[in-house]
């Protein structure tokens, strides 16, 4: 049961965003910039980073939503996401993405500089400055999103297929507020 009254039937962050469209606008704008705008990392890779950080933060709504969005856009689909959640070191992802997931995990673990070793490993696998920058920013932002959802004890979707429908909406329309 959520810690605050939410006067709509939407689970997770969607309920919070319908409740507070003024807060939703900049949060969705940030999500679009991080996950949907043109970048050297594909939208699927960026969604996977968001999902992985959400998984590490034990936030099932966000890991489910962004995991489904990643699965819809990556080779290997759901199996790839499941493997990353079990441990990126053995997951069927590129070595570059594996090193970026290591960076994301370091960001999730503590607010301190990412290790020189993690950055060196990412560069050795072809990661550009923009890849490292975007990974750090996605991981940091999803720590914020995850805490927003988890700390207010928002509801988890009850209906089958919720995450697949969310993925369809994200892939098709990106992130929009209730009022847009």
N, CA, C and O atoms as a DFTB+ gen file, in Angstrom:
720 C
 N C O
     1  1       0.846      -1.179       0.000
     2  2       0.000       0.000       0.000
     3  2       0.892       1.244       0.000
     4  3       1.780       1.373       0.842
     5  1       0.656       2.149      -0.938
     6  2       1.493       3.349      -1.002
     7  2       1.428       4.168       0.290
     8  3       0.430       4.159       1.011
     9  1       2.519       4.868       0.549
    10  2       2.600       5.722       1.741
    11  2       1.796       7.007       1.608
    12  3       1.517       7.667       2.608
    13  1       1.423       7.367       0.389
    14  2       0.617       8.569       0.168
    15  2      -0.640       8.179      -0.607
    16  3      -0.681       7.127      -1.243
    17  1      -1.631       9.007      -0.552
    18  2      -2.839       8.761      -1.324
    19  2      -2.563       9.081      -2.789
    20  3      -2.144      10.184      -3.138
    21  1      -2.808       8.094      -3.628
    22  2      -2.672       8.263      -5.070
    23  2      -4.070       8.098      -5.643
    24  3      -4.669       7.029      -5.523
    25  1      -4.592       9.144      -6.262
    26  2      -5.995       9.147      -6.672
    27  2      -6.197       8.673      -8.113
    28  3      -7.028       9.206      -8.848
    29  1      -5.412       7.652      -8.500
    30  2      -5.596       7.020      -9.806
    31  2      -5.227       5.551      -9.663
    32  3      -4.723       5.134      -8.620
    33  1      -5.471       4.777     -10.689
    34  2      -5.245       3.332     -10.625
    35  2      -3.941       2.882     -11.272
    36  3      -3.758       1.691     -11.523
    37  1      -3.046       3.802     -11.540
    38  2      -1.792       3.443     -12.203
    39  2      -0.757       3.000     -11.172
    40  3      -0.620       3.627     -10.122
    41  1      -0.030       1.923     -11.466
    42  2       1.008       1.457     -10.546
    43  2       2.315       2.232     -10.723
    44  3       2.488       2.984     -11.682
    45  1       3.220       2.028      -9.780
    46  2       4.574       2.539      -9.888
    47  2       4.661       4.026     -10.154
    48  3       3.834       4.809      -9.686
    49  1       5.666       4.398     -10.906
    50  2       5.918       5.808     -11.176
    51  2       4.801       6.433     -11.997
    52  3       4.588       7.644     -11.927
    53  1       4.084       5.628     -12.775
    54  2       2.979       6.187     -13.566
    55  2       1.906       6.776     -12.666
    56  3       1.359       7.837     -12.965
    57  1       1.600       6.097     -11.570
    58  2       0.629       6.645     -10.625
    59  2       1.096       7.957     -10.037
    60  3       0.317       8.898      -9.890
    61  1       2.386       8.014      -9.696
    62  2       2.947       9.252      -9.152
    63  2       2.920      10.367     -10.190
    64  3       2.659      11.524      -9.860
    65  1       3.184      10.024     -11.419
    66  2       3.211      11.042     -12.470
    67  2       1.810      11.558     -12.807
    68  3       1.631      12.745     -13.077
    69  1       0.833      10.675     -12.790
    70  2      -0.537      11.158     -12.991
    71  2      -0.965      12.028     -11.812
    72  3      -1.733      12.976     -11.976
    73  1      -0.466      11.702     -10.636
    74  2      -0.772      12.476      -9.435
    75  2      -0.139      13.867      -9.482
    76  3      -0.748      14.853      -9.065
    77  1       1.079      13.929      -9.990
    78  2       1.853      15.179     -10.005
    79  2       2.408      15.454     -11.398
    80  3       3.610      15.305     -11.617
    81  1       1.553      15.854     -12.349
    82  2       2.049      16.119     -13.703
    83  2       3.112      17.212     -13.757
    84  3       3.932      17.232     -14.676
    85  1       3.107      18.121     -12.784
    86  2       4.137      19.155     -12.757
    87  2       5.520      18.546     -12.527
    88  3       6.507      19.025     -13.086
    89  1       5.598      17.515     -11.723
    90  2       6.859      16.804     -11.508
    91  2       7.135      15.829     -12.654
    92  3       8.288      15.582     -13.007
    93  1       6.072      15.285     -13.223
    94  2       6.218      14.300     -14.301
    95  2       6.882      14.893     -15.534
    96  3       7.706      14.235     -16.169
    97  1       6.538      16.114     -15.877
    98  2       7.074      16.726     -17.105
    99  2       8.605      16.703     -17.147
   100  3       9.169      16.185     -18.111
   101  1       9.296      17.243     -16.142
   102  2      10.764      17.216     -16.236
   103  2      11.344      15.807     -16.092
   104  3      12.367      15.497     -16.702
   105  1      10.704      14.956     -15.294
   106  2      11.201      13.585     -15.157
   107  2      11.084      12.822     -16.471
   108  3      12.001      12.093     -16.849
   109  1       9.969      12.985     -17.165
   110  2       9.793      12.331     -18.463
   111  2      10.699      12.948     -19.519
   112  3      11.218      12.242     -20.384
   113  1      10.888      14.246     -19.453
   114  2      11.808      14.896     -20.387
   115  2      13.211      14.310     -20.210
   116  3      13.889      14.012     -21.193
   117  1      13.639      14.147     -18.976
   118  2      14.941      13.555     -18.703
   119  2      14.998      12.116     -19.220
   120  3      15.982      11.730     -19.850
   121  1      13.964      11.322     -18.964
   122  2      13.942       9.934     -19.450
   123  2      14.036       9.890     -20.969
   124  3      14.766       9.066     -21.519
   125  1      13.309      10.765     -21.651
   126  2      13.403      10.816     -23.115
   127  2      14.811      11.176     -23.571
   128  3      15.336      10.569     -24.505
   129  1      15.421      12.153     -22.923
   130  2      16.777      12.560     -23.295
   131  2      17.770      11.422     -23.072
   132  3      18.654      11.198     -23.899
   133  1      17.631      10.715     -21.975
   134  2      18.574       9.658     -21.635
   135  2      18.358       8.380     -22.429
   136  3      19.322       7.720     -22.816
   137  1      17.102       8.026     -22.674
   138  2      16.798       6.695     -23.201
   139  2      16.327       6.674     -24.650
   140  3      16.387       5.629     -25.299
   141  1      15.861       7.803     -25.169
   142  2      15.263       7.795     -26.501
   143  2      15.978       8.690     -27.517
   144  3      15.932       8.409     -28.715
   145  1      16.626       9.741     -27.071
   146  2      17.264      10.671     -28.002
   147  2      18.424       9.982     -28.730
   148  3      18.959       8.989     -28.237
   149  1      18.808      10.498     -29.886
   150  2      19.956       9.905     -30.589
   151  2      21.198       9.886     -29.691
   152  3      21.497      10.853     -28.991
   153  1      21.899       8.773     -29.733
   154  2      23.110       8.594     -28.922
   155  2      23.915       7.447     -29.514
   156  3      23.417       6.698     -30.353
   157  1      25.150       7.316     -29.078
   158  2      25.984       6.222     -29.584
   159  2      25.539       4.868     -29.030
   160  3      25.764       3.839     -29.667
   161  1      24.920       4.855     -27.869
   162  2      24.311       3.630     -27.339
   163  2      22.903       3.532     -27.902
   164  3      22.200       4.539     -27.985
   165  1      22.485       2.346     -28.285
   166  2      21.144       2.168     -28.832
   167  2      20.096       2.356     -27.733
   168  3      20.417       2.229     -26.552
   169  1      18.862       2.653     -28.102
   170  2      17.802       2.726     -27.082
   171  2      17.698       1.433     -26.267
   172  3      17.476       1.488     -25.058
   173  1      17.852       0.287     -26.903
   174  2      17.793      -0.977     -26.169
   175  2      18.907      -1.112     -25.150
   176  3      18.680      -1.582     -24.035
   177  1      20.112      -0.703     -25.526
   178  2      21.239      -0.752     -24.584
   179  2      20.994       0.188     -23.413
   180  3      21.250      -0.166     -22.263
   181  1      20.500       1.384     -23.707
   182  2      20.238       2.344     -22.629
   183  2      19.117       1.864     -21.720
   184  3      19.195       2.036     -20.504
   185  1      18.074       1.265     -22.288
   186  2      17.001       0.694     -21.464
   187  2      17.547      -0.435     -20.590
   188  3      17.139      -0.584     -19.438
   189  1      18.471      -1.230     -21.139
   190  2      19.063      -2.320     -20.364
   191  2      19.863      -1.778     -19.181
   192  3      19.804      -2.338     -18.087
   193  1      20.600      -0.706     -19.388
   194  2      21.338      -0.085     -18.279
   195  2      20.353       0.374     -17.207
   196  3      20.573       0.135     -16.019
   197  1      19.264       1.035     -17.621
   198  2      18.249       1.482     -16.660
   199  2      17.627       0.299     -15.933
   200  3      17.432       0.346     -14.719
   201  1      17.318      -0.748     -16.662
   202  2      16.712      -1.936     -16.051
   203  2      17.673      -2.602     -15.065
   204  3      17.264      -3.021     -13.982
   205  1      18.948      -2.698     -15.442
   206  2      19.935      -3.331     -14.577
   207  2      20.121      -2.562     -13.268
   208  3      20.160      -3.161     -12.194
   209  1      20.233      -1.255     -13.358
   210  2      20.346      -0.438     -12.148
   211  2      19.084      -0.610     -11.295
   212  3      19.175      -0.725     -10.073
   213  1      17.920      -0.628     -11.926
   214  2      16.662      -0.818     -11.192
   215  2      16.616      -2.190     -10.525
   216  3      16.112      -2.332      -9.411
   217  1      17.144      -3.195     -11.216
   218  2      17.233      -4.535     -10.631
   219  2      18.165      -4.510      -9.409
   220  3      17.830      -5.057      -8.358
   221  1      19.323      -3.880      -9.550
   222  2      20.262      -3.793      -8.426
   223  2      19.646      -3.041      -7.248
   224  3      19.950      -3.333      -6.091
   225  1      18.778      -2.070      -7.549
   226  2      18.106      -1.301      -6.498
   227  2      16.843      -1.984      -5.972
   228  3      16.114      -1.409      -5.164
   229  1      16.588      -3.199      -6.427
   230  2      15.413      -3.970      -5.984
   231  2      14.117      -3.182      -6.180
   232  3      13.288      -3.085      -5.275
   233  1      13.962      -2.625      -7.375
   234  2      12.767      -1.862      -7.724
   235  2      12.059      -2.596      -8.853
   236  3      12.323      -2.327     -10.025
   237  1      11.154      -3.527      -8.513
   238  2      10.547      -4.383      -9.543
   239  2       9.736      -3.628     -10.588
   240  3       9.706      -4.049     -11.745
   241  1       9.082      -2.533     -10.228
   242  2       8.323      -1.805     -11.237
   243  2       9.253      -1.284     -12.330
   244  3       8.976      -1.462     -13.516
   245  1      10.347      -0.648     -11.940
   246  2      11.263      -0.066     -12.922
   247  2      12.061      -1.142     -13.651
   248  3      12.268      -1.037     -14.860
   249  1      12.507      -2.166     -12.944
   250  2      13.245      -3.228     -13.641
   251  2      12.324      -3.975     -14.590
   252  3      12.761      -4.400     -15.659
   253  1      11.058      -4.144     -14.225
   254  2      10.104      -4.796     -15.113
   255  2       9.785      -3.963     -16.335
   256  3       9.782      -4.473     -17.456
   257  1       9.517      -2.680     -16.127
   258  2       9.183      -1.792     -17.239
   259  2      10.361      -1.630     -18.190
   260  3      10.218      -1.832     -19.396
   261  1      11.510      -1.271     -17.661
   262  2      12.660      -1.008     -18.523
   263  2      13.290      -2.295     -19.035
   264  3      13.902      -2.305     -20.103
   265  1      13.144      -3.379     -18.280
   266  2      13.569      -4.685     -18.786
   267  2      12.747      -5.092     -20.002
   268  3      13.294      -5.599     -20.981
   269  1      11.435      -4.873     -19.944
   270  2      10.576      -5.193     -21.083
   271  2      10.887      -4.291     -22.271
   272  3      10.884      -4.752     -23.412
   273  1      11.156      -3.004     -22.017
   274  2      11.517      -2.092     -23.104
   275  2      12.857      -2.491     -23.724
   276  3      13.019      -2.418     -24.942
   277  1      13.806      -2.908     -22.908
   278  2      15.089      -3.385     -23.435
   279  2      14.875      -4.651     -24.254
   280  3      15.395      -4.768     -25.363
   281  1      14.115      -5.600     -23.715
   282  2      13.870      -6.864     -24.405
   283  2      13.225      -6.648     -25.769
   284  3      13.521      -7.368     -26.723
   285  1      12.348      -5.661     -25.859
   286  2      11.661      -5.377     -27.122
   287  2      12.602      -4.802     -28.177
   288  3      12.254      -4.759     -29.357
   289  1      13.799      -4.357     -27.763
   290  2      14.698      -3.669     -28.694
   291  2      16.060      -4.331     -28.862
   292  3      16.884      -3.863     -29.648
   293  1      16.303      -5.415     -28.131
   294  2      17.606      -6.075     -28.186
   295  2      17.509      -7.472     -28.774
   296  3      16.506      -8.164     -28.599
   297  1      18.559      -7.878     -29.471
   298  2      18.649      -9.273     -29.889
   299  2      18.654     -10.132     -28.628
   300  3      19.292      -9.787     -27.633
   301  1      17.958     -11.221     -28.679
   302  2      17.885     -12.108     -27.516
   303  2      16.742     -11.772     -26.590
   304  3      16.397     -12.574     -25.722
   305  1      16.146     -10.606     -26.753
   306  2      14.942     -10.228     -26.020
   307  2      15.019     -10.461     -24.524
   308  3      15.996     -10.097     -23.869
   309  1      13.978     -11.071     -24.004
   310  2      13.835     -11.302     -22.562
   311  2      14.978     -12.148     -22.026
   312  3      15.419     -11.929     -20.898
   313  1      15.475     -13.117     -22.809
   314  2      16.578     -13.967     -22.340
   315  2      17.825     -13.136     -22.047
   316  3      18.538     -13.401     -21.079
   317  1      18.087     -12.138     -22.877
   318  2      19.245     -11.273     -22.648
   319  2      19.083     -10.490     -21.356
   320  3      20.016     -10.392     -20.559
   321  1      17.889      -9.929     -21.148
   322  2      17.638      -9.156     -19.922
   323  2      17.774     -10.054     -18.695
   324  3      18.403      -9.666     -17.711
   325  1      17.199     -11.230     -18.746
   326  2      17.276     -12.172     -17.622
   327  2      18.736     -12.533     -17.323
   328  3      19.142     -12.614     -16.164
   329  1      19.509     -12.746     -18.377
   330  2      20.923     -13.090     -18.189
   331  2      21.694     -11.931     -17.566
   332  3      22.547     -12.148     -16.705
   333  1      21.405     -10.707     -17.991
   334  2      22.079      -9.546     -17.386
   335  2      21.715      -9.441     -15.913
   336  3      22.585      -9.184     -15.081
   337  1      20.455      -9.635     -15.581
   338  2      20.032      -9.579     -14.179
   339  2      20.754     -10.650     -13.362
   340  3      21.072     -10.416     -12.196
   341  1      21.016     -11.810     -13.943
   342  2      21.715     -12.887     -13.234
   343  2      23.198     -12.585     -13.078
   344  3      23.849     -13.111     -12.175
   345  1      23.733     -11.743     -13.949
   346  2      25.149     -11.374     -13.884
   347  2      25.674     -11.026     -15.250
   348  3      25.829     -11.910     -16.093
   349  1      25.957      -9.743     -15.496
   350  2      26.395      -9.315     -16.823
   351  2      27.645     -10.017     -17.333
   352  3      27.845     -10.123     -18.543
   353  1      28.489     -10.500     -16.421
   354  2      29.741     -11.121     -16.852
   355  2      29.515     -12.346     -17.730
   356  3      30.393     -12.702     -18.516
   357  1      28.355     -13.002     -17.617
   358  2      28.060     -14.181     -18.441
   359  2      26.913     -13.947     -19.415
   360  3      26.481     -14.879     -20.091
   361  1      26.422     -12.736     -19.495
   362  2      25.262     -12.431     -20.336
   363  2      25.675     -12.306     -21.809
   364  3      26.812     -11.942     -22.110
   365  1      24.747     -12.608     -22.717
   366  2      25.042     -12.506     -24.152
   367  2      24.937     -11.066     -24.656
   368  3      24.069     -10.736     -25.464
   369  1      25.837     -10.222     -24.165
   370  2      25.920      -8.825     -24.601
   371  2      27.336      -8.585     -25.095
   372  3      28.238      -9.384     -24.841
   373  1      27.523      -7.486     -25.797
   374  2      28.866      -7.176     -26.299
   375  2      29.809      -6.892     -25.128
   376  3      29.370      -6.472     -24.057
   377  1      31.085      -7.120     -25.336
   378  2      32.045      -6.770     -24.278
   379  2      31.953      -5.291     -23.886
   380  3      32.094      -4.954     -22.711
   381  1      31.719      -4.410     -24.861
   382  2      31.563      -2.975     -24.554
   383  2      30.405      -2.751     -23.607
   384  3      30.551      -2.053     -22.603
   385  1      29.253      -3.335     -23.910
   386  2      28.085      -3.154     -23.040
   387  2      28.335      -3.788     -21.671
   388  3      27.913      -3.242     -20.651
   389  1      29.006      -4.919     -21.640
   390  2      29.313      -5.571     -20.354
   391  2      30.132      -4.631     -19.464
   392  3      29.871      -4.528     -18.266
   393  1      31.120      -3.948     -20.045
   394  2      31.944      -3.027     -19.238
   395  2      31.137      -1.804     -18.803
   396  3      31.360      -1.266     -17.719
   397  1      30.201      -1.364     -19.648
   398  2      29.350      -0.232     -19.265
   399  2      28.384      -0.631     -18.152
   400  3      28.074       0.184     -17.284
   401  1      27.914      -1.850     -18.167
   402  2      27.065      -2.331     -17.070
   403  2      27.862      -2.381     -15.759
   404  3      27.312      -2.133     -14.687
   405  1      29.143      -2.700     -15.850
   406  2      30.007      -2.657     -14.652
   407  2      30.074      -1.229     -14.115
   408  3      29.983      -1.012     -12.906
   409  1      30.232      -0.259     -15.011
   410  2      30.246       1.147     -14.587
   411  2      28.909       1.505     -13.939
   412  3      28.882       2.144     -12.887
   413  1      27.810       1.101     -14.555
   414  2      26.482       1.392     -13.996
   415  2      26.348       0.811     -12.594
   416  3      25.776       1.452     -11.712
   417  1      26.862      -0.381     -12.381
   418  2      26.792      -1.002     -11.057
   419  2      27.612      -0.219     -10.038
   420  3      27.211      -0.099      -8.880
   421  1      28.750       0.310     -10.457
   422  2      29.548       1.127      -9.537
   423  2      28.808       2.408      -9.162
   424  3      28.831       2.824      -8.003
   425  1      28.155       3.028     -10.132
   426  2      27.380       4.240      -9.841
   427  2      26.252       3.910      -8.876
   428  3      26.008       4.657      -7.929
   429  1      25.564       2.801      -9.108
   430  2      24.450       2.389      -8.243
   431  2      24.928       2.130      -6.819
   432  3      24.212       2.422      -5.862
   433  1      26.114       1.593      -6.676
   434  2      26.599       1.174      -5.364
   435  2      26.983       2.327      -4.452
   436  3      26.806       2.242      -3.237
   437  1      27.510       3.414      -5.029
   438  2      27.983       4.514      -4.174
   439  2      28.184       5.779      -5.002
   440  3      28.521       5.726      -6.185
   441  1      27.970       6.904      -4.350
   442  2      28.194       8.215      -4.982
   443  2      29.652       8.601      -4.799
   444  3      30.005       9.392      -3.924
   445  1      30.480       8.025      -5.643
   446  2      31.913       8.330      -5.637
   447  2      32.410       8.106      -7.058
   448  3      31.689       7.529      -7.872
   449  1      33.602       8.538      -7.373
   450  2      34.093       8.352      -8.734
   451  2      34.088       6.881      -9.149
   452  3      34.415       5.990      -8.365
   453  1      33.709       6.660     -10.396
   454  2      33.812       5.323     -10.965
   455  2      35.293       4.951     -10.977
   456  3      36.154       5.807     -11.181
   457  1      35.576       3.691     -10.760
   458  2      36.977       3.269     -10.682
   459  2      37.701       3.459     -12.009
   460  3      37.123       3.308     -13.086
   461  1      38.971       3.793     -11.898
   462  2      39.813       3.923     -13.088
   463  2      39.825       2.614     -13.878
   464  3      39.850       2.618     -15.109
   465  1      39.808       1.492     -13.148
   466  2      39.829       0.183     -13.801
   467  2      38.589      -0.029     -14.660
   468  3      38.687      -0.551     -15.771
   469  1      37.421       0.371     -14.157
   470  2      36.181       0.201     -14.919
   471  2      36.188       1.068     -16.177
   472  3      35.767       0.620     -17.243
   473  1      36.662       2.297     -16.057
   474  2      36.736       3.194     -17.218
   475  2      37.750       2.667     -18.227
   476  3      37.492       2.670     -19.431
   477  1      38.899       2.219     -17.739
   478  2      39.933       1.675     -18.630
   479  2      39.404       0.445     -19.378
   480  3      39.646       0.291     -20.575
   481  1      38.690      -0.417     -18.673
   482  2      38.120      -1.614     -19.307
   483  2      37.094      -1.235     -20.378
   484  3      37.054      -1.843     -21.448
   485  1      36.266      -0.229     -20.087
   486  2      35.268       0.215     -21.066
   487  2      35.955       0.794     -22.301
   488  3      35.565       0.495     -23.430
   489  1      36.966       1.613     -22.088
   490  2      37.696       2.194     -23.219
   491  2      38.367       1.099     -24.058
   492  3      38.392       1.179     -25.287
   493  1      38.905       0.086     -23.391
   494  2      39.559      -1.019     -24.101
   495  2      38.570      -1.777     -24.987
   496  3      38.968      -2.390     -25.977
   497  1      37.288      -1.737     -24.635
   498  2      36.252      -2.412     -25.434
   499  2      35.571      -1.468     -26.416
   500  3      34.557      -1.816     -27.021
   501  1      36.136      -0.265     -26.570
   502  2      35.630       0.649     -27.585
   503  2      34.638       1.686     -27.100
   504  3      34.069       2.414     -27.914
   505  1      34.415       1.776     -25.799
   506  2      33.491       2.790     -25.281
   507  2      34.080       4.177     -25.481
   508  3      35.254       4.423     -25.205
   509  1      33.231       5.079     -25.969
   510  2      33.613       6.471     -26.162
   511  2      33.265       7.268     -24.900
   512  3      32.568       6.779     -24.011
   513  1      33.759       8.485     -24.845
   514  2      33.399       9.359     -23.720
   515  2      31.889       9.483     -23.584
   516  3      31.358       9.463     -22.474
   517  1      31.193       9.614     -24.719
   518  2      29.730       9.754     -24.658
   519  2      29.066       8.513     -24.076
   520  3      28.061       8.633     -23.376
   521  1      29.600       7.328     -24.347
   522  2      29.047       6.089     -23.779
   523  2      29.207       6.069     -22.261
   524  3      28.284       5.712     -21.529
   525  1      30.391       6.458     -21.808
   526  2      30.669       6.470     -20.366
   527  2      29.814       7.535     -19.694
   528  3      29.210       7.285     -18.650
   529  1      29.763       8.708     -20.284
   530  2      28.926       9.786     -19.748
   531  2      27.471       9.340     -19.629
   532  3      26.854       9.467     -18.572
   533  1      26.934       8.813     -20.734
   534  2      25.519       8.429     -20.736
   535  2      25.238       7.308     -19.748
   536  3      24.193       7.306     -19.096
   537  1      26.150       6.361     -19.628
   538  2      25.971       5.270     -18.668
   539  2      25.903       5.803     -17.243
   540  3      25.023       5.420     -16.471
   541  1      26.830       6.685     -16.899
   542  2      26.839       7.256     -15.545
   543  2      25.558       8.047     -15.294
   544  3      24.953       7.923     -14.229
   545  1      25.145       8.850     -16.256
   546  2      23.948       9.665     -16.068
   547  2      22.690       8.810     -15.993
   548  3      21.817       9.083     -15.170
   549  1      22.575       7.785     -16.829
   550  2      21.419       6.878     -16.751
   551  2      21.396       6.195     -15.391
   552  3      20.352       6.148     -14.741
   553  1      22.523       5.671     -14.958
   554  2      22.570       4.968     -13.668
   555  2      22.211       5.908     -12.521
   556  3      21.450       5.532     -11.629
   557  1      22.746       7.113     -12.535
   558  2      22.437       8.079     -11.463
   559  2      20.967       8.463     -11.492
   560  3      20.315       8.518     -10.449
   561  1      20.446       8.727     -12.676
   562  2      19.029       9.105     -12.789
   563  2      18.124       7.971     -12.328
   564  3      17.109       8.214     -11.674
   565  1      18.479       6.740     -12.659
   566  2      17.613       5.639     -12.247
   567  2      17.717       5.345     -10.758
   568  3      16.798       4.751     -10.195
   569  1      18.775       5.730     -10.119
   570  2      18.783       5.678      -8.656
   571  2      17.719       6.638      -8.125
   572  3      17.009       6.306      -7.175
   573  1      17.602       7.816      -8.722
   574  2      16.561       8.768      -8.327
   575  2      15.164       8.199      -8.615
   576  3      14.316       8.154      -7.724
   577  1      14.929       7.765      -9.859
   578  2      13.612       7.215     -10.214
   579  2      13.249       6.034      -9.315
   580  3      12.117       5.934      -8.841
   581  1      14.210       5.141      -9.080
   582  2      13.950       3.969      -8.245
   583  2      13.579       4.356      -6.824
   584  3      12.678       3.760      -6.233
   585  1      14.253       5.335      -6.276
   586  2      13.934       5.764      -4.910
   587  2      12.567       6.448      -4.854
   588  3      11.834       6.279      -3.880
   589  1      12.227       7.197      -5.861
   590  2      10.907       7.836      -5.939
   591  2       9.814       6.771      -5.884
   592  3       8.852       6.903      -5.128
   593  1       9.961       5.727      -6.679
   594  2       8.973       4.644      -6.743
   595  2       8.981       3.810      -5.462
   596  3       7.926       3.559      -4.879
   597  1      10.149       3.385      -5.031
   598  2      10.250       2.464      -3.892
   599  2       9.973       3.128      -2.553
   600  3       9.292       2.553      -1.703
   601  1      10.490       4.321      -2.359
   602  2      10.355       4.965      -1.049
   603  2       8.920       5.365      -0.742
   604  3       8.553       5.502       0.425
   605  1       8.103       5.554      -1.779
   606  2       6.681       5.838      -1.550
   607  2       5.835       4.577      -1.593
   608  3       4.608       4.646      -1.522
   609  1       6.490       3.415      -1.710
   610  2       5.814       2.109      -1.682
   611  2       4.682       2.028      -2.708
   612  3       3.571       1.597      -2.398
   613  1       4.989       2.452      -3.932
   614  2       3.958       2.424      -4.968
   615  2       3.568       0.989      -5.303
   616  3       4.302       0.042      -5.021
   617  1       2.404       0.857      -5.905
   618  2       1.874      -0.462      -6.252
   619  2       2.646      -1.082      -7.415
   620  3       3.175      -0.387      -8.283
   621  1       2.690      -2.401      -7.399
   622  2       3.254      -3.192      -8.490
   623  2       2.075      -3.591      -9.385
   624  3       0.997      -3.880      -8.866
   625  1       2.245      -3.616     -10.701
   626  2       1.132      -3.990     -11.581
   627  2       0.589      -5.374     -11.254
   628  3       1.347      -6.313     -11.012
   629  1      -0.720      -5.483     -11.252
   630  2      -1.378      -6.761     -10.964
   631  2      -1.739      -7.505     -12.246
   632  3      -1.844      -8.731     -12.236
   633  1      -1.929      -6.784     -13.345
   634  2      -2.403      -7.411     -14.561
   635  2      -1.274      -8.041     -15.378
   636  3      -0.193      -7.472     -15.525
   637  1      -1.564      -9.242     -15.907
   638  2      -0.627      -9.900     -16.803
   639  2      -0.420      -9.010     -18.024
   640  3      -1.358      -8.362     -18.488
   641  1       0.760      -8.978     -18.526
   642  2       1.034      -8.229     -19.733
   643  2       1.290      -6.745     -19.529
   644  3       1.527      -6.027     -20.500
   645  1       1.248      -6.263     -18.277
   646  2       1.458      -4.828     -18.035
   647  2       2.787      -4.354     -18.611
   648  3       2.839      -3.341     -19.309
   649  1       3.859      -5.086     -18.319
   650  2       5.181      -4.634     -18.738
   651  2       5.349      -4.702     -20.255
   652  3       6.014      -3.849     -20.844
   653  1       4.751      -5.709     -20.887
   654  2       4.819      -5.778     -22.348
   655  2       4.094      -4.595     -22.981
   656  3       4.568      -4.041     -23.973
   657  1       2.961      -4.206     -22.425
   658  2       2.226      -3.043     -22.927
   659  2       3.025      -1.762     -22.666
   660  3       3.057      -0.869     -23.512
   661  1       3.662      -1.673     -21.513
   662  2       4.500      -0.510     -21.220
   663  2       5.649      -0.424     -22.227
   664  3       5.968       0.659     -22.717
   665  1       6.266      -1.562     -22.533
   666  2       7.356      -1.580     -23.513
   667  2       6.864      -1.123     -24.881
   668  3       7.544      -0.349     -25.556
   669  1       5.706      -1.586     -25.291
   670  2       5.147      -1.176     -26.580
   671  2       4.964       0.337     -26.621
   672  3       5.316       0.992     -27.602
   673  1       4.409       0.881     -25.543
   674  2       4.155       2.326     -25.447
   675  2       5.469       3.116     -25.478
   676  3       5.565       4.136     -26.160
   677  1       6.467       2.651     -24.749
   678  2       7.765       3.335     -24.688
   679  2       8.446       3.311     -26.052
   680  3       8.932       4.338     -26.525
   681  1       8.483       2.143     -26.684
   682  2       9.145       2.019     -27.980
   683  2       8.438       2.886     -29.019
   684  3       9.087       3.518     -29.853
   685  1       7.135       2.911     -28.967
   686  2       6.360       3.671     -29.957
   687  2       6.355       5.170     -29.682
   688  3       6.541       5.970     -30.599
   689  1       6.142       5.559     -28.414
   690  2       5.870       6.973     -28.082
   691  2       6.908       7.622     -27.175
   692  3       6.861       8.836     -26.977
   693  1       7.831       6.869     -26.625
   694  2       8.774       7.427     -25.672
   695  2       8.099       7.663     -24.325
   696  3       7.160       6.956     -23.963
   697  1       8.570       8.637     -23.602
   698  2       8.081       8.927     -22.269
   699  2       7.303      10.234     -22.321
   700  3       7.858      11.287     -22.633
   701  1       6.028      10.157     -22.015
   702  2       5.167      11.333     -22.027
   703  2       4.425      11.411     -20.714
   704  3       4.168      10.391     -20.074
   705  1       4.086      12.602     -20.316
   706  2       3.334      12.785     -19.081
   707  2       1.861      12.557     -19.335
   708  3       1.411      12.509     -20.480
   709  1       1.128      12.418     -18.270
   710  2      -0.321      12.199     -18.351
   711  2      -1.018      13.336     -19.064
   712  3      -2.043      13.124     -19.712
   713  1      -0.487      14.524     -18.959
   714  2      -1.149      15.696     -19.541
   715  2      -0.700      15.993     -20.969
   716  3      -1.205      16.931     -21.584
   717  1       0.237      15.216     -21.507
   718  2       0.744      15.482     -22.861
   719  2       0.092      14.575     -23.882
   720  3       0.399      14.662     -25.071
